[in-house]
Amino acid sequence: MKAFLPAYASLHNPIDVVGDAPAERYRDTLKAVIDDPQVHAILILLTPTASAQIMETADAIIEVAKTTNKPIMVNYMGGIRIMPGLKKLNAAGIPCSIYPDPLINCLETMYDYYLWRQTPAQEYPTIKRNRQKARMVLSEAKAKGAKEVVEFQAQEILRAYNLPTPNTILAKSADEAAAAAEKIGFPVVLKIASPQISHKSDVGGVKVNLADAAAVKAAYEDITTRAQRLRPEANIAGCLVQEMAPKGCKEIIIGFKRDEQFGPLLMFGLGGIYVEILKDIAFRLAPLGRDDAKSIIREIKSYKLLEGARGEAPINFQALEDILLTMSEMALDFPEIQGGGFQPRPGQRRKGRGGRRPHRHRLIPNTTAPRRIGSPIRLEKAPRKARLPAGLAFFVSVTVDRSERPLRLASGVWGTSPANGRPRSRRHRGKTS
């Protein structure tokens, strides 16, 4: 390149062909970069200086691009003047944009895809479950025209899949509730049990930290009376008497929703108020392998809380991974289930019990009813990395210079070298000069 570039031009990545570069200089530099075996993709930047040859440079790029399989992307910066060249490049199948950011993001996505293709096949463990038992529960719910399988029914499905469920007893009277609480051990939680009431808190249908039989009896009468008054059409089966999660547990939400095109989409995140306030959740398409389960847990921003903060012990990650794998299998086993929510509370590895919290589970059958009725999970957006840029071939080792210098917006050719790291990520947006 020393033979045709000015003496003051930069020959290092990114190569600066200088702002007054004619089309011929772009052509010669692009040929030299393509011939370099260390370069696997090329990003060309052009700004409309007074001497810039917009159309001629586009013709030169198209001509050279026909001689290589290496991906070439072009950043024509400017407004009206560069539009004919931009349209010509895009028409020739060469990605061209007025900003460098989407092109760099494409390179990053291509590189991520390459890394994904290089990962070894992961383990898909066999899940022990009783599908027949679970199918009986769903069939019974559908026969009754139910649009949801609420908690005391959903627990039967969870048990069929060996998922952890709290010790729960259905009580049909205040005396039965007190006896059940004595059997389970105080403190307990009472929840209204009705196929028609899925949002229990809306009718005051949950009482927690009930420490003795008298409190349990009073709570039973209050819950059932209130539910009958607010929901007179509901069939009240009684109350669920349930143990509460041990103190120190982290509240987790695991769920899925069935996408019409891609199938079950698994979600994972911190449960309770964390879901609504932080919206810190991650997604994966089923089926999940062991590596998928590990990565989705570690993808959320609050993962460090699960590891243990300020002297807290870490949660049981192996158990959490097993739950994710089982939920994935359940979603695949029953296409009639439109979505489901499960909030396990994996405990820390330490002794001691104290104040506890209730468990929540719900499954939603896939019927002709509106798809979001009663769903405890709202999946408003698909995971970003599921949306790959259209029309781009994927190549290996797409990398660029990892120096902290901002992007240079002078005309030039930006080659990529595997010795210099990965493409600039989205964190570099807005740092051009």
BELVENQUI-V52031 format. One record per pair of residues at least 4 apart in sequence whose C-alpha atoms are under 8 Angstrom apart, sorted by the first residue. I is the first residue (numbers start at 1). GAP is how many residues later the second one is. If there is no record, write none. Layout:
i:I gap:GAP
i:I gap:GAP
//
This chain:
i:1 gap:4
i:1 gap:10
i:1 gap:27
i:1 gap:28
i:1 gap:31
i:2 gap:4
i:2 gap:5
i:2 gap:9
i:4 gap:21
i:4 gap:24
i:5 gap:4
i:5 gap:12
i:5 gap:20
i:6 gap:11
i:6 gap:12
i:9 gap:6
i:9 gap:7
i:9 gap:8
i:9 gap:9
i:10 gap:4
i:10 gap:5
i:10 gap:6
i:10 gap:7
i:11 gap:4
i:11 gap:5
i:12 gap:4
i:13 gap:388
i:13 gap:401
i:13 gap:402
i:13 gap:403
i:14 gap:387
i:14 gap:398
i:14 gap:399
i:14 gap:400
i:14 gap:401
i:15 gap:397
i:15 gap:398
i:15 gap:399
i:15 gap:400
i:16 gap:394
i:16 gap:395
i:16 gap:396
i:16 gap:397
i:17 gap:4
i:17 gap:8
i:17 gap:9
i:17 gap:12
i:17 gap:394
i:17 gap:395
i:17 gap:396
i:18 gap:392
i:18 gap:393
i:18 gap:394
i:19 gap:28
i:19 gap:30
i:19 gap:33
i:19 gap:391
i:19 gap:392
i:19 gap:393
i:20 gap:29
i:20 gap:30
i:20 gap:31
i:20 gap:32
i:21 gap:4
i:21 gap:5
i:21 gap:30
i:21 gap:31
i:21 gap:390
i:22 gap:4
i:22 gap:29
i:22 gap:30
i:22 gap:31
i:22 gap:35
i:23 gap:4
i:23 gap:30
i:23 gap:33
i:23 gap:34
i:23 gap:35
i:23 gap:37
i:24 gap:4
i:24 gap:33
i:24 gap:36
i:25 gap:4
i:26 gap:4
i:26 gap:31
i:26 gap:34
i:26 gap:35
i:26 gap:386
i:26 gap:387
i:27 gap:4
i:27 gap:30
i:27 gap:33
i:27 gap:34
i:27 gap:37
i:28 gap:4
i:29 gap:4
i:29 gap:384
i:30 gap:4
i:30 gap:31
i:30 gap:34
i:30 gap:383
i:31 gap:4
i:31 gap:33
i:32 gap:4
i:33 gap:6
i:33 gap:382
i:34 gap:5
i:34 gap:34
i:34 gap:36
i:38 gap:378
i:38 gap:379
i:38 gap:380
i:38 gap:381
i:39 gap:376
i:39 gap:377
i:39 gap:378
i:39 gap:379
i:40 gap:30
i:40 gap:31
i:40 gap:355
i:40 gap:356
i:40 gap:357
i:40 gap:358
i:40 gap:359
i:40 gap:375
i:40 gap:376
i:40 gap:377
i:40 gap:378
i:41 gap:29
i:41 gap:30
i:41 gap:31
i:41 gap:357
i:41 gap:358
i:41 gap:374
i:41 gap:375
i:42 gap:28
i:42 gap:29
i:42 gap:30
i:42 gap:31
i:42 gap:371
i:42 gap:372
i:42 gap:373
i:42 gap:374
i:43 gap:29
i:43 gap:30
i:43 gap:31
i:43 gap:32
i:43 gap:60
i:43 gap:370
i:43 gap:371
i:43 gap:372
i:44 gap:28
i:44 gap:29
i:44 gap:30
i:44 gap:31
i:44 gap:367
i:44 gap:368
i:44 gap:369
i:44 gap:370
i:45 gap:29
i:45 gap:30
i:45 gap:31
i:45 gap:32
i:45 gap:55
i:45 gap:364
i:45 gap:365
i:45 gap:366
i:45 gap:367
i:45 gap:368
i:45 gap:369
i:46 gap:28
i:46 gap:29
i:46 gap:30
i:46 gap:31
i:46 gap:363
i:46 gap:364
i:46 gap:365
i:46 gap:366
i:47 gap:5
i:47 gap:29
i:47 gap:30
i:47 gap:31
i:47 gap:362
i:47 gap:363
i:47 gap:364
i:48 gap:4
i:48 gap:6
i:48 gap:28
i:48 gap:29
i:48 gap:30
i:48 gap:33
i:48 gap:34
i:53 gap:4
i:54 gap:4
i:54 gap:28
i:54 gap:31
i:55 gap:4
i:55 gap:29
i:55 gap:30
i:56 gap:4
i:57 gap:4
i:58 gap:4
i:58 gap:27
i:58 gap:28
i:58 gap:30
i:58 gap:31
i:59 gap:4
i:60 gap:4
i:61 gap:4
i:62 gap:4
i:62 gap:27
i:62 gap:30
i:62 gap:32
i:63 gap:4
i:64 gap:4
i:65 gap:4
i:65 gap:7
i:70 gap:325
i:71 gap:322
i:71 gap:324
i:72 gap:22
i:72 gap:23
i:73 gap:21
i:73 gap:22
i:73 gap:23
i:73 gap:30
i:74 gap:20
i:74 gap:21
i:74 gap:22
i:74 gap:23
i:74 gap:29
i:75 gap:21
i:75 gap:22
i:75 gap:23
i:75 gap:24
i:75 gap:25
i:75 gap:28
i:76 gap:6
i:76 gap:9
i:76 gap:10
i:76 gap:20
i:76 gap:21
i:76 gap:22
i:76 gap:23
i:77 gap:5
i:77 gap:20
i:77 gap:21
i:77 gap:22
i:78 gap:4
i:78 gap:20
i:79 gap:4
i:79 gap:19
i:82 gap:4
i:83 gap:4
i:84 gap:4
i:85 gap:4
i:86 gap:4
i:86 gap:10
i:86 gap:11
i:87 gap:4
i:88 gap:4
i:89 gap:4
i:89 gap:5
i:89 gap:6
i:89 gap:7
i:90 gap:4
i:90 gap:5
i:90 gap:6
i:95 gap:8
i:96 gap:7
i:97 gap:5
i:97 gap:6
i:99 gap:4
i:100 gap:4
i:101 gap:4
i:101 gap:325
i:101 gap:328
i:102 gap:4
i:103 gap:4
i:104 gap:4
i:104 gap:319
i:104 gap:320
i:104 gap:321
i:105 gap:4
i:105 gap:318
i:105 gap:319
i:105 gap:320
i:105 gap:321
i:106 gap:4
i:106 gap:283
i:107 gap:4
i:107 gap:291
i:107 gap:292
i:107 gap:316
i:108 gap:4
i:108 gap:290
i:108 gap:291
i:108 gap:314
i:108 gap:315
i:108 gap:316
i:108 gap:317
i:109 gap:4
i:109 gap:276
i:109 gap:279
i:110 gap:4
i:110 gap:284
i:110 gap:285
i:110 gap:286
i:110 gap:288
i:111 gap:4
i:111 gap:283
i:111 gap:284
i:111 gap:285
i:111 gap:286
i:111 gap:287
i:111 gap:288
i:111 gap:311
i:111 gap:312
i:112 gap:4
i:113 gap:4
i:113 gap:281
i:114 gap:4
i:114 gap:280
i:114 gap:281
i:114 gap:282
i:114 gap:283
i:115 gap:4
i:122 gap:167
i:122 gap:168
i:122 gap:169
i:123 gap:166
i:123 gap:167
i:123 gap:168
i:124 gap:164
i:124 gap:165
i:124 gap:166
i:125 gap:164
i:125 gap:165
i:127 gap:34
i:127 gap:198
i:127 gap:199
i:127 gap:202
i:128 gap:33
i:128 gap:34
i:129 gap:31
i:129 gap:32
i:129 gap:33
i:130 gap:4
i:130 gap:30
i:130 gap:31
i:131 gap:4
i:131 gap:29
i:131 gap:30
i:131 gap:202
i:132 gap:4
i:133 gap:4
i:133 gap:23
i:133 gap:24
i:133 gap:27
i:134 gap:4
i:134 gap:22
i:134 gap:23
i:134 gap:24
i:134 gap:26
i:134 gap:27
i:135 gap:4
i:136 gap:4
i:137 gap:4
i:137 gap:16
i:137 gap:19
i:137 gap:20
i:138 gap:4
i:138 gap:11
i:138 gap:227
i:139 gap:4
i:140 gap:4
i:141 gap:4
i:141 gap:5
i:141 gap:6
i:141 gap:7
i:141 gap:8
i:142 gap:4
i:142 gap:5
i:142 gap:223
i:146 gap:49
i:147 gap:217
i:147 gap:218
i:147 gap:219
i:147 gap:220
i:147 gap:222
i:147 gap:226
i:148 gap:47
i:148 gap:50
i:148 gap:214
i:148 gap:215
i:148 gap:216
i:148 gap:217
i:148 gap:226
i:149 gap:4
i:149 gap:5
i:149 gap:46
i:149 gap:213
i:149 gap:214
i:149 gap:215
i:149 gap:216
i:150 gap:4
i:150 gap:44
i:150 gap:45
i:150 gap:47
i:150 gap:48
i:150 gap:211
i:150 gap:212
i:150 gap:213
i:151 gap:4
i:151 gap:42
i:151 gap:47
i:151 gap:209
i:151 gap:210
i:151 gap:211
i:151 gap:212
i:152 gap:4
i:152 gap:18
i:152 gap:41
i:152 gap:88
i:153 gap:4
i:154 gap:4
i:154 gap:207
i:154 gap:208
i:154 gap:209
i:155 gap:4
i:155 gap:10
i:155 gap:206
i:156 gap:4
i:157 gap:4
i:158 gap:4
i:158 gap:5
i:158 gap:6
i:158 gap:7
i:159 gap:4
i:159 gap:5
i:159 gap:6
i:161 gap:165
i:161 gap:169
i:163 gap:160
i:163 gap:163
i:164 gap:180
i:165 gap:179
i:165 gap:194
i:166 gap:76
i:166 gap:77
i:166 gap:78
i:166 gap:79
i:166 gap:193
i:167 gap:17
i:167 gap:75
i:167 gap:76
i:168 gap:16
i:168 gap:72
i:168 gap:73
i:168 gap:74
i:168 gap:75
i:169 gap:11
i:169 gap:71
i:169 gap:72
i:169 gap:73
i:170 gap:7
i:170 gap:23
i:170 gap:68
i:170 gap:69
i:170 gap:70
i:170 gap:71
i:171 gap:5
i:171 gap:6
i:171 gap:9
i:171 gap:67
i:171 gap:68
i:171 gap:69
i:171 gap:70
i:172 gap:4
i:172 gap:5
i:172 gap:65
i:172 gap:66
i:172 gap:67
i:173 gap:4
i:173 gap:47
i:173 gap:65
i:174 gap:4
i:174 gap:42
i:174 gap:43
i:174 gap:44
i:174 gap:46
i:174 gap:47
i:175 gap:4
i:175 gap:42
i:176 gap:4
i:177 gap:4
i:177 gap:39
i:177 gap:40
i:177 gap:43
i:177 gap:62
i:177 gap:63
i:177 gap:64
i:178 gap:4
i:178 gap:35
i:178 gap:36
i:178 gap:38
i:178 gap:39
i:179 gap:4
i:179 gap:34
i:180 gap:4
i:180 gap:61
i:181 gap:4
i:181 gap:5
i:181 gap:6
i:181 gap:7
i:181 gap:32
i:181 gap:35
i:181 gap:60
i:181 gap:61
i:182 gap:4
i:182 gap:31
i:184 gap:4
i:184 gap:58
i:184 gap:59
i:185 gap:58
i:186 gap:24
i:186 gap:25
i:186 gap:26
i:186 gap:57
i:187 gap:21
i:187 gap:22
i:187 gap:23
i:187 gap:24
i:187 gap:25
i:187 gap:56
i:187 gap:57
i:187 gap:168
i:187 gap:169
i:188 gap:20
i:188 gap:21
i:188 gap:22
i:188 gap:23
i:188 gap:53
i:188 gap:54
i:188 gap:55
i:188 gap:56
i:189 gap:17
i:189 gap:18
i:189 gap:19
i:189 gap:20
i:189 gap:21
i:189 gap:51
i:189 gap:52
i:189 gap:53
i:189 gap:54
i:189 gap:55
i:189 gap:169
i:190 gap:15
i:190 gap:16
i:190 gap:17
i:190 gap:18
i:190 gap:26
i:190 gap:29
i:190 gap:30
i:190 gap:49
i:190 gap:50
i:190 gap:51
i:190 gap:52
i:191 gap:9
i:191 gap:14
i:191 gap:15
i:191 gap:16
i:191 gap:32
i:191 gap:48
i:191 gap:49
i:191 gap:50
i:192 gap:5
i:192 gap:8
i:192 gap:13
i:192 gap:14
i:192 gap:31
i:192 gap:32
i:192 gap:35
i:192 gap:44
i:192 gap:46
i:192 gap:47
i:192 gap:48
i:193 gap:4
i:193 gap:43
i:193 gap:44
i:193 gap:45
i:193 gap:46
i:193 gap:47
i:194 gap:4
i:194 gap:40
i:194 gap:41
i:194 gap:42
i:194 gap:43
i:194 gap:44
i:195 gap:39
i:195 gap:40
i:195 gap:41
i:196 gap:38
i:196 gap:39
i:197 gap:37
i:198 gap:176
i:199 gap:4
i:199 gap:175
i:200 gap:4
i:200 gap:5
i:200 gap:6
i:201 gap:4
i:201 gap:5
i:203 gap:23
i:203 gap:24
i:203 gap:27
i:203 gap:28
i:204 gap:19
i:204 gap:22
i:204 gap:23
i:205 gap:18
i:205 gap:19
i:205 gap:21
i:205 gap:22
i:206 gap:17
i:207 gap:12
i:207 gap:16
i:208 gap:149
i:208 gap:150
i:209 gap:35
i:209 gap:146
i:209 gap:147
i:209 gap:148
i:210 gap:5
i:210 gap:6
i:211 gap:4
i:211 gap:5
i:212 gap:4
i:213 gap:4
i:214 gap:4
i:215 gap:4
i:216 gap:4
i:217 gap:4
i:218 gap:4
i:219 gap:4
i:220 gap:4
i:220 gap:19
i:221 gap:4
i:222 gap:4
i:223 gap:4
i:224 gap:4
i:224 gap:12
i:224 gap:14
i:224 gap:15
i:225 gap:4
i:226 gap:4
i:227 gap:4
i:227 gap:5
i:227 gap:9
i:228 gap:4
i:228 gap:5
i:228 gap:6
i:228 gap:8
i:242 gap:116
i:243 gap:115
i:244 gap:111
i:244 gap:112
i:244 gap:113
i:244 gap:114
i:244 gap:115
i:245 gap:4
i:245 gap:100
i:245 gap:111
i:245 gap:112
i:245 gap:113
i:245 gap:114
i:246 gap:101
i:246 gap:107
i:246 gap:108
i:246 gap:109
i:246 gap:110
i:246 gap:111
i:247 gap:105
i:247 gap:106
i:247 gap:107
i:247 gap:108
i:247 gap:109
i:247 gap:110
i:248 gap:99
i:248 gap:100
i:249 gap:96
i:249 gap:97
i:249 gap:98
i:249 gap:99
i:250 gap:20
i:250 gap:56
i:250 gap:65
i:250 gap:95
i:250 gap:96
i:250 gap:97
i:250 gap:98
i:251 gap:19
i:251 gap:20
i:251 gap:21
i:251 gap:92
i:251 gap:93
i:251 gap:94
i:251 gap:95
i:252 gap:16
i:252 gap:17
i:252 gap:18
i:252 gap:19
i:252 gap:20
i:252 gap:91
i:252 gap:92
i:252 gap:93
i:252 gap:94
i:253 gap:14
i:253 gap:15
i:253 gap:16
i:253 gap:17
i:253 gap:18
i:253 gap:19
i:253 gap:88
i:253 gap:89
i:253 gap:90
i:253 gap:91
i:254 gap:12
i:254 gap:13
i:254 gap:14
i:254 gap:15
i:254 gap:70
i:254 gap:87
i:254 gap:88
i:254 gap:89
i:254 gap:90
i:255 gap:11
i:255 gap:12
i:255 gap:13
i:255 gap:72
i:255 gap:84
i:255 gap:85
i:255 gap:86
i:255 gap:87
i:255 gap:122
i:256 gap:8
i:256 gap:9
i:256 gap:10
i:256 gap:11
i:256 gap:71
i:256 gap:75
i:256 gap:83
i:256 gap:84
i:256 gap:85
i:256 gap:121
i:257 gap:7
i:257 gap:8
i:257 gap:9
i:257 gap:81
i:257 gap:82
i:257 gap:83
i:257 gap:120
i:257 gap:122
i:258 gap:4
i:258 gap:5
i:258 gap:6
i:258 gap:7
i:258 gap:79
i:258 gap:80
i:258 gap:81
i:259 gap:4
i:259 gap:5
i:259 gap:6
i:262 gap:23
i:263 gap:22
i:263 gap:23
i:264 gap:21
i:264 gap:22
i:264 gap:64
i:264 gap:67
i:264 gap:68
i:265 gap:18
i:265 gap:19
i:265 gap:20
i:265 gap:21
i:266 gap:17
i:266 gap:18
i:266 gap:19
i:266 gap:20
i:266 gap:62
i:267 gap:14
i:267 gap:15
i:267 gap:16
i:267 gap:17
i:268 gap:13
i:268 gap:14
i:268 gap:15
i:268 gap:28
i:268 gap:29
i:269 gap:6
i:269 gap:11
i:269 gap:12
i:269 gap:13
i:269 gap:28
i:269 gap:31
i:270 gap:4
i:270 gap:5
i:270 gap:10
i:270 gap:11
i:270 gap:32
i:271 gap:4
i:271 gap:72
i:272 gap:4
i:273 gap:4
i:274 gap:4
i:274 gap:5
i:274 gap:6
i:275 gap:4
i:275 gap:5
i:275 gap:6
i:280 gap:20
i:280 gap:21
i:280 gap:22
i:281 gap:19
i:282 gap:14
i:282 gap:15
i:282 gap:17
i:282 gap:18
i:282 gap:101
i:283 gap:13
i:283 gap:99
i:283 gap:100
i:284 gap:4
i:284 gap:8
i:284 gap:12
i:284 gap:99
i:286 gap:42
i:286 gap:43
i:286 gap:45
i:286 gap:46
i:287 gap:41
i:287 gap:42
i:287 gap:45
i:288 gap:4
i:288 gap:5
i:288 gap:36
i:288 gap:37
i:288 gap:40
i:289 gap:4
i:289 gap:36
i:290 gap:4
i:290 gap:31
i:290 gap:35
i:291 gap:4
i:292 gap:4
i:293 gap:4
i:293 gap:28
i:293 gap:31
i:293 gap:32
i:294 gap:4
i:294 gap:27
i:295 gap:4
i:296 gap:4
i:297 gap:6
i:297 gap:24
i:298 gap:5
i:299 gap:4
i:302 gap:4
i:303 gap:4
i:304 gap:4
i:304 gap:5
i:305 gap:4
i:306 gap:8
i:306 gap:9
i:307 gap:6
i:307 gap:7
i:307 gap:8
i:308 gap:4
i:308 gap:5
i:308 gap:6
i:308 gap:7
i:309 gap:4
i:312 gap:36
i:313 gap:35
i:313 gap:36
i:313 gap:37
i:314 gap:34
i:314 gap:35
i:315 gap:31
i:315 gap:32
i:315 gap:33
i:315 gap:34
i:316 gap:4
i:316 gap:30
i:316 gap:31
i:316 gap:32
i:316 gap:33
i:317 gap:4
i:318 gap:4
i:319 gap:4
i:319 gap:27
i:320 gap:4
i:320 gap:26
i:321 gap:4
i:322 gap:4
i:323 gap:4
i:324 gap:4
i:325 gap:4
i:326 gap:4
i:327 gap:4
i:328 gap:4
i:329 gap:4
i:330 gap:4
i:331 gap:4
i:331 gap:6
i:335 gap:31
i:336 gap:29
i:336 gap:30
i:336 gap:31
i:337 gap:26
i:337 gap:27
i:337 gap:28
i:337 gap:29
i:338 gap:25
i:338 gap:26
i:338 gap:27
i:338 gap:28
i:338 gap:29
i:338 gap:33
i:339 gap:24
i:339 gap:25
i:339 gap:26
i:339 gap:27
i:339 gap:36
i:340 gap:21
i:340 gap:22
i:340 gap:23
i:340 gap:24
i:340 gap:35
i:340 gap:36
i:340 gap:37
i:341 gap:20
i:341 gap:21
i:341 gap:22
i:341 gap:34
i:341 gap:35
i:341 gap:36
i:342 gap:18
i:342 gap:19
i:342 gap:20
i:343 gap:16
i:343 gap:17
i:343 gap:18
i:344 gap:15
i:344 gap:16
i:345 gap:14
i:362 gap:14
i:364 gap:10
i:364 gap:11
i:366 gap:5
i:367 gap:4
i:369 gap:4
i:382 gap:4
i:383 gap:4
i:397 gap:20
i:397 gap:21
i:398 gap:18
i:398 gap:19
i:398 gap:20
i:398 gap:24
i:398 gap:25
i:399 gap:17
i:399 gap:18
i:399 gap:19
i:399 gap:21
i:399 gap:22
i:399 gap:23
i:399 gap:24
i:400 gap:15
i:400 gap:16
i:400 gap:17
i:400 gap:18
i:400 gap:20
i:400 gap:21
i:400 gap:22
i:400 gap:23
i:400 gap:24
i:401 gap:15
i:401 gap:16
i:401 gap:19
i:401 gap:20
i:401 gap:21
i:401 gap:22
i:402 gap:18
i:402 gap:19
i:402 gap:20
i:402 gap:21
i:402 gap:22
i:406 gap:22
i:406 gap:25
i:406 gap:26
i:406 gap:27
i:407 gap:24
i:407 gap:25
i:407 gap:26
i:408 gap:24
i:408 gap:25
i:409 gap:23
i:409 gap:24
i:416 gap:4
i:417 gap:4
i:418 gap:4
i:424 gap:4
i:428 gap:4
//
